[in-house]
Amino acid sequence: KTKDQSLCGFLAANEIKDADSYYENHTKSNCQNELHYTYGDADWRLGQYKPDEPYYMGSATIEGWMIFTTSYVSGLSAHFHVSPNSIEKLPPSLQNQEDFLVQYRDKDGRWQRLEDESEMPSLFKYSEKNPGKIKITGILRQMEGSPYISLESVINESAFDQCVTSENAQSQDSCLFDLAQNDFYDLEELKYLPEEVCGKILENSTERAQCFWGYAMRLKNEELCKFLPQEIKEIAETMKGYSYPVDYTTQNECKKAIQYTYQGAEWKLTYGIPPYADPFTLIYEGSAEISGWMSYEMVYDEKMLMFHVEDTSIKKLPLVAQQRSEYFLKYKDANGEVQTVKEENQIPELFKYDTTNPATIKVTKIIMRMEGSPSIILEKIIE
């Protein structure tokens, strides 16, 4: 009545033996918990009080799902069934209850009883296997009938939670991989830890390997390569159409894609996710001395000047660049601006070399794009 916790001190410390069942739990601790109860994020205080109809004010986040069950007062009614793991978030005197009527505020701010799925379809999509999470701010225990909870909001599941609650393992793996792709391709800060997402994907699966590969490239972290297979023994026909070449995602190839050395050439991945120019651009920085010559090549039905890398130098390029021989050649002019070699008079000394007498040049950067030919940045011609 008074909500005065000091009066609880006059009660017995332990359960009263041989007492009427109504009084046996009238102990000091139970008295204090009824007036103010906390558990996890739950915080409840006894508010308006009527005999046998206490009202608790506060808040808690609880899990559960909607059911239709019979109430001896109102017949078959919509109730929120509280999950067992959330029961202890309710005030002690209500922890023997599982089913609660729900009241919510309508668009005009008036309290309404939730009676039908059409009023709040987002809450009715949950089930015992996939419980929903809601925030409540009040609980009323009635003299007759089911108690009420006051709903503040339905807490929507994260995309990650939706993936891991999928009942189909294959669907879960595909869902998690799509989630990971969206994460490591996003130029903003990563939302997930690689182990958190990729680690839940089936071991030895294509999706798991590609998932860790993507994060390893995005973070330029060779430590993540250890989660990839040492070798790909067999590639299922259905897997060959994936966005990454399946036989590419091994531990060794992963490390080489991040940092590559060969006969004095040194390259580090600085932007993008190999083996393709994703998202949009792939950049390696470092240095290599490569041999080749300038030649005219057909690019989109147009002849353009490009540097043709000699076969003996191909392995001095980053792993993902070894599939190409022709590159646009860029250089810094006298003003420090990057220019593309389009005419012989830009760097005439380079054009004295040919297939029989290749030039040796030092390049310090390789840029590959989603569309169009890649470019190499010239530092100097080595005479």
N, C-alpha and C positions, 0 to 999 in steps of 0.2 A: 504493500500500500504506500509506504513512505519512500521506498527505494533507497533506504538507508543501510549501507553495507555494515555499518558498525553494529547494528542489531544482530547480524549473523553471528557475532562473537558469543552470544548467549546460547547458541545451539551446540549440540554435541559434536565432537570432532569426527566421530565415526558413526557408522550406520547403527541405528537404535535397534537392539535385539528385542525380539518378542513384542514389538510394537505393532499396532494396526498398520496394514500395508500402506495406508494413506500417509502415515507419518514416518515410516521407517527411513525414508530418504531425506528427511528434513535435518540435514547436517550442515555444519558451518560452510564447507566447501561448496555443496550444492546450492546453498542460499546465495553465496557470493557469485557463483556462475550464472544463476538465474537473473541476477541483477546486472551483471556485466560479464559477458562470455567472449573469449577470443580463441581462435584456432586457425592457424595458417593466415590467410587473408581475411578470414571472417572476424567481424567485430559487432557484437550485439549488446544492446541495452534494453532492459525492460522499460517500455514506454507506457502508453495509456493502459490502465489496468481495470478490468471488471472481473468479478468472481467467475473463475473458470473460462475466461476469454482474454487471456493476456495478449498484448500486442508488442512485438519486438521491433525495435528500430535499429538500423545499422546497415551493414552490407556484407555480401559474400559472393564469391564466384563459385557456382556449383555446376555439376554435370548431371545429365539425365536426358530423358526423352518423353515425348507426349504419348499418353495412352488414353483410352476411353474405359473407365471403370465405373462400377455402380456405387453410388452414394445413397445411403438410406434416406437422405433428405431430398436430394434432387434427382435421383435415378441415375441413368447412364450419363456420365459427364466427362469432359476433357480434363485430364489431370497431368501434371508434370511429375514423372516418376524419377526420384532422386537416385543417382547411382550410389552403390555401397561406399565408394571411395569419397563421397561428398557428405555422407550422413553426419560426420563429426563436425561439419561446418555449420550445423544447425544448433540452436540453443538446446541445452541438455534435455529439457522436458519434451522436446519434439523429435528426439533422436530415435524414438520408436515408431516414427511415421515415415512412410516412403512416398505416398501420393498426395499431391497438393493441388488444390484449385489455383488458377493463375488469374491475377488481375493486372491490367496494364492501362496506361493512359492513352486515350484516343487522340486524334489530331487537334481536338479542342481542349486537351488537357484534363479530360474527365476520366475517372477510373471506370473501366469496363471489365467484365469477366470474360475471359477467353473461352469461347464455346465451340468455335468451328475453325477448321484448317484455313478457310478462306480469309480469316481475320489476320493470320500471321503464318503464311505458308513456310517461311524460313525456319520456323521452330519445329514444324511437323515432319521435316525431311530426315530428322535424326531417329536413331533406333538403339536397341540394346547393344548391337555390334558397332554402332557408330554414334555414340552419345554426343549431344550438343552441349555447349557451355553457355550459361546465362549469368547475368549479374542481377541479384535481388537486393532490395533495400528495405523490406519489411515482411513480417510474418504474423499472421493473426490466427490464434487457436480459438476455434468456436466451441460453444457449449455443445452444439449438435452439428454433425456433418464434418466434412473434410476441412483441414486448415487451409488458409490462403497464403500464397506468397505474392509479393508485389514485384513485378518484373520491371527492371530498368532497361535492360538491353540484352539482345542475343549477341554473343561474342562469336563473330564469324571465324571459322577455321582458317588457318593459313593454308597457302597452296601446298606447303610441305605436309601439313597434317592430313590434308585431303588425299595426298599420294599414299602415305603410309597406312591409312585406314582402308585402302582398297582391298577387297577380299580376293581379288585375282592377282596372283604373284606376277604374271606377265604384264598385266596392266599397271601394277605398282612400279615395276622396273621402267617401263616406258614413260610413265608419269614423272618419275624421279629424274630420268635422263633429260626429258623436256625441260623440267624445272632447272636442272643444272645448266643446260645450254643457254637458257634465257639469262641465267646468272652470270656465267663467265663471258658471254658475248656482250653483256651490258657494260657500257663504259663507266657507269657509276660504281660506287663501292660495292664489293661483293656482299651478298645477303647471307650466304651460308658457308660453313666450313666444308672443305672437300670431303673429309671423312664422314661428316654428318649426313650428306646426301649420297655420295657415291658408295659409302660403306654399307648402305642398306640395300644396295642392288645386288642381285644374285652373283655369287662368286663365279669366276671363270666365264662370265657372260660378256658379250660384245658391248652392251650398254655400260657395264661397270668399267671396262678398259677405256672406252671412249670418254666416259665421265671424268675419270682421273686424269686422262690425257689433257682434256680441255682445261681443267683447273691448273695442271702443271704448267701449261703454256701461258695461261693468263697471269699466273703468279711468278713465272720464270723460276720455278722451284723444282730442282732436280730430285729433292727428297720424295716428292710425290710419285716419281717414276717407279719406286719400289712396289707400288700397288699394281703395276702392270705385269702381264705375264712375261716370262723370260723369252719365250718364243711362241709363235702361233703355229700349232701343229696341224690344225685343220680349220678350214673356213667353210661354213655352211653356205650353200648356194643362196639361201634366202637372206644372208647377211651381206652379200657383196654389193648391194645397192645403198649401203649406209653412207652418211655424209663424210665419214673418214674411211680411207682404205684400211680394212680390218687388219691386214698383215703389217701395217705400219705401227700399230700401237703396242710396241714391246718396250721393255725397260731400256735396252741399249739405244733404240731409235729415239726414245723420249729424251734421253740425256743429250744425244747429238742434236736434236731439234732445238734444244735450249742453248747449248754451247758446243761449238764444233771446231776441231782443229785437224789440220792435215798438211804436212810438209811445209810448215811455217805459216800457213794460213790460220787465222783465228777469227771466229765469228760468234757474236752473242745475239740472241733474239731480244729485240727491244720493243717490238710492238706487233700485235696480232696473234692469231692462233693457227699454227701450221697444221696440216700440210698445205692448206689453201690460204688465200689472202682473205682471211676472216678476222674481224669484220671489216671488209672492204680493202684493207691494206695490211701487208706483212713487211716488216722492216728488220734487217740484220745490220749490225754495225761491227766493225773490226778492221781487218786488213788482209789482203792477199795480193801476191804478185802473179798475174795470170797472163797467158799468151793468147794472141788472136789478131784480128785485122778488121778494118772497117769494110762493110759491104752493103749493097742495097738489097733489102728484103721486102717482100710483099706483106703489107700490113693493112688489112681491110681494103683490099684491091688497090692499094696505093704503095708505090715504091718509096721506102724510107731508109735513111742511113742507120745502120745498127752495128754494134761491135759483135763479131762472131768469135766466141770463145773456142780456142783449140781444144780438141778432145783430151789432150794430155793435161789440161788445166781444169777440166770440169770438176774434178774431185776437190779442187781448192775452194769451190763455192759451197755455201751452206747446203745441207742435205736436201732440203726441199727445192733448191734452185738447180739441182743437177739434172733435171729433166729437160732443161732448155739450153740452147747454144747461143741464141741471139738476144742482145740486150740493147736498149737505148743507152747511149753514153752521155752522161751529164758531167759538167765541170763547173768550177767557180770562175767567173770572169774577173777582170781587174778591179771591179767594184765589190767583189765578194758575193755577187748574185749567182745563183745556180742556173745554168743554161743547158739546153739539150743540143748536142751536135747534130745539125741539120744540113750543114754545108761544109765543103772541104776547107774553105778559107778560115773557118773558125779555129781549127787546130791542124794546119797544113802538114806539120811534121809527122802526124800520125798516118797520113795517107801514103807515105813512101813504103809502108809495109804491106805485105800481101800473104797469100797462102804459102808461098815458098819461102818467105822471109817474114815470119810473124813478129809483131811488136810485143814487148813485155811492158805491162802497165801495172801500177799499184792502185787498187780500188779499196775504198774504205766504207762503202755503204751499198746495200742492195735493197731495192724497193720493189715489191710485187703487189699488184693490184688485182681486184676481183675481175676487172675487165681490162683488156689491153696488154701490151707487152711490158715486161719488167724493165727496170733501169738499174744501172750501176753508176756509182759516183767515182769519177777519176780523181786521184790525187796527183799523180805524175806519170810521165812516160819514162821508163828505165832504159837509158841508151845502152 
